[in-house]
Amino acid sequence: MEMKSKVLIAGGTGYLGKRLVKASLGQGHETYVLYRPEIGVDIEKLSVQFPVSIFRSHQILLQLKLVDAIKEAGNVKRFLPSEFGTDPAKMENAMEPGRVTFDDKMVVRKAIEEAGIPFTYVSANCFAGYFLGGLCQPGHIIPSREHVSILGSGEEKAIYVDEDDIATYTIMAIDDPRTLNKTLYILPPRNILSQREVVQIWEKLIGKELRKSSISSEEFLASMREQDYAEQVGLTHYYHVCFEGCLTKFEIGDEGEEASKLYPKVKYTTVEEYMKRYL
């Protein structure tokens, strides 16, 4: 297969990073991996065309070093910073302490844009492995066959995306002129579901109705405050997604593109298909 572009994946051995590496190679790109825990980029060796960054939430600001390196190198055609979840530009009213993640991502965005670096931001919404395995319950990774706790009404919609599909769409977007200096939103239409709809899919697969209890927003927040700081950050994101429906209550607008519309030939994994792995 003829190589098309040079792609650097920063954090390419991690949960999503290894999928991005596989997708990049699969789409014919000459692919490199930066996997050191601290970013120390040799400017003379930064000859790639498209860097994609995957960092944990507490490492987001380390990307500022990468921004400086890209600016000095001057030969990078596109930078995709580490985002891949909720669009931070839509979360200016997020609660503490979870808003720190969104604020840090916006600091990186500001640095990218002030440096005049071409970019694509990727909003992939809910990683299927994190949400579907636990039937949208934080702290659960395998769906129960007995009981599920419904968060609030359980009717707020969220968007669940297979991590391999996230990687596929992301790599397709890196050299697409339609995504230049825009946000790519991954919104597979069949995967825009409420928690109750996810539970119903699981019940259909196992042929059994689960016992259900409810957790109110007040109970959730009270329980969250008993956790350590890192847990509170993650649970804040769950609150905005599952109790407020933050992922589906805005229009994309002219500054964004939707992945499944741009790349209709991609056969994305539906929630039902994904959950069959737990049978």
N, C-alpha and C positions, 0 to 999 in steps of 0.2 A: 504493500500500500504506500502510495506517495505521501510523504509528510507535508502538511499544509502550513502550520505556523509553529513557533516556539512558545511553549506555555510553561510558566513556573507556578507550581502549586505550593504556597507557603502553608505548612501544616498538613502536608500530603499523606501522613501516616495515621491521621486521626479518623474519627467516626465518619464524617462526611468527606474529609480530604482524600481518603483512599478510594472512595467512589468517584470523586472528581478525576483522580489520576487514571482510573480505569476508563472513564468516559472520554477523557482527553486522548488517550492512546487509541481507544476504539474508533474515535472520529478522525484518526490519522494525524494527530498533532505530535510534533517532537516535544516530549514532555519531561520536565525536570521537577524535582521535589526539594523544597527547603524545609528541613524538619528539626533544626536546632531550636531549643526552647527560647533562646534569646535571638533577636534579629540583629545580625551583624553582616550587612550586605556589602560585598566587594563591588564598588561601582564599576570597576574595569571589567568585571565578569557579568554584569547585568545586561546581557545582550538578547534577552527574551523579548517577545512582542506582547504577550498577554499574561500578567501576573494575576493569580486568583488567591485570595488570602482566607485561611480558615483558622480562627483563633478562638480560644475559650473566652467567656465573658470578662474574666478578670485580666485578660491579656489584650483587650481591644486596643488600648492606647499604644501598645508596642508597635502598632502599624504606622505610627507617625514616623518611625525610623525608616520604614519601607517607603513611605511617601517621599521623604527627603532623598532617598536613594534613587527613586524613579525620576524625581525632578532633576537631579544632577545628571543622571544618565541621559535623559532627553530622547531616548529611542524606543520607549514603551508605547505601544498603540492603544492599550486599554488596561485599566486596573479595576478589578472586582474586589472590593474590600470584604472583610468578614462580617456578613450580616445574616442573610439566609433565614430570618425569622419574621417577626412582625416588623413592618416598616417603621423605623424610629421617627420618621418625619410626621407620622400620624399619631404619635404617642406623647405629645407635649404635655398632656394632662395626666400622665401615668403616676401611680402612687409611689411613694418611697417604701422600701429601698429599691424596688425593682427598676425604677426609672434610671438608675445609674447606668444600666446597660444601654438604654436608648440615648442618654446624654453623651456617653463616651462614643457611640457610633456617630452621632451628629458632629462631635469634635473632629473625628476622622474625615467625615464628609466635607466639613468646612475646609480642612487642610488640603484635601484633594482638589477641591474646586478653586481655592485661592492659588494653588500651584499650577492651575491650568492643565491638569492631568486628565486625559480622556477616561471616562468611567462607565461602568454599568453597575447599578445596585440591584441585588437580587432579594426579593421578599418571597420566601418559600413557605411561610406560614407554619403549620404544625408538622413536625417530623412524625411520620406514621409510627415509627418504632417507639417513640416516647408517649404518644397519645393513644393509639389504637390498642396496643398490648394491654394497657390498663383500663380500657373502656373509658378513657378521659379522666381517670382518677389519678392524682399525683401519687407517686410512690409505688405504683403497681406496674408490673411489666408483663404479666401473663393474665389474660382475661379469665375471670372467675366463671365457674359453671353453676354457682350457687347464689351469689349476692352482688349487687352493685349499689354504690352510693351516687345518687343523682345530685349534681351541683346546681343549686337553685332550682329553676323550673326545668332545667335540662333541655330547653327549647332554643337556646341561643346557637346560632350557626357558627361553625368553624370550618377550616379547610385543612384536610389531611393529605399529605403528599409522601409517597414512597421516596426514600432517600436516594435510590438509584435514579428515579425520575428527576429529582432535583438536580442531580449531577448531569444528567443528559441535557436537560433544558439549559442549564448554566453554560455548559461548554458550547452548545449550539449558538448561544448568544454572544460569545466573546468577540467574534469578528463580524457580527451582523450589524450593518449600518443602521438598521431600524432600532437597535437598542443602545446606540451611542449616546452617552450623557442622559440616559433615562433609567427608570426603575423597571426591572422585569418582575412582574407579579405572576406567581405560579398558582393558578386557580382552576384546577381541573373540575369542570362543572359537576360531574357525578360524585365528587368527593366533598361537596359543600353541604355538610350535614350537621344536625344537632347531636348532642350526646345521646338523647333518647333514640334517635335514628341509628346511631352506631350500635347501641345496645340491641335494638331490634334486629339488626343484621346478624349480630352474634347469636341471638336467641334462635333465629331461623336456621343458622348453620348447625347449632347443637341440638335443635329440636326440643328446646326446653325454655320455659320462661323463668327469668331470674327473680329472686326476691329483691325488692327495692326499698331503700330508705333515702331520705333527702337531707342535704346539708344546706342550710341557709347561708346567705352571704355573711351575716353576722357571726355565725358559728365558724365559717371558714376563716375569716379574718382573725378571730380570737385564737384559733388554733395556730394560725400562721405566726402570730406574734410570740408564740412560745418556742419557735424554732430558732436556730442560729442564723447569723446574717446571710450566709450563702443560701440556705434553704428559703429564707424569706424572699430573696431576690427571685428565685425560680417560682415560688408560689404566687408572687405578685403577678407574674406573667400569666399563670393559670387563671387567676382571678379575672384579669381583663379579658381573656379569651372566653372563658366558660360562663362567667356571670354577666359580663357586659357585651359580649359578642363583638369585640373591637375589630375583628378581622373582616367583617362583612358590611360595615356601616359607613363606607365611604366610596366615592367614585374614583376610578383610576385617573382620569383626566389626560391631558395632552403630554404630561411629563412621564407617562408610564406606558407599558405594553403588557399584554397578557400572553403568557407562554403558550397555552394550548391553542390559541388563535393564530399565533405566529408560526407555530410548528404543528399543524394538524396531523401530520403523518406519524407523529410520536404516539404510540399506543401506551398511554399511561396506565398505571396499576390502579384499579378501583379499590375502594375500601373493602368490598366483599372479597375480591380476589386476594387482597393483602391478608385478611383475617383468616383465610383458609389455612395459613401456615401454623395456626395455633390448634388445629384439630388433632 
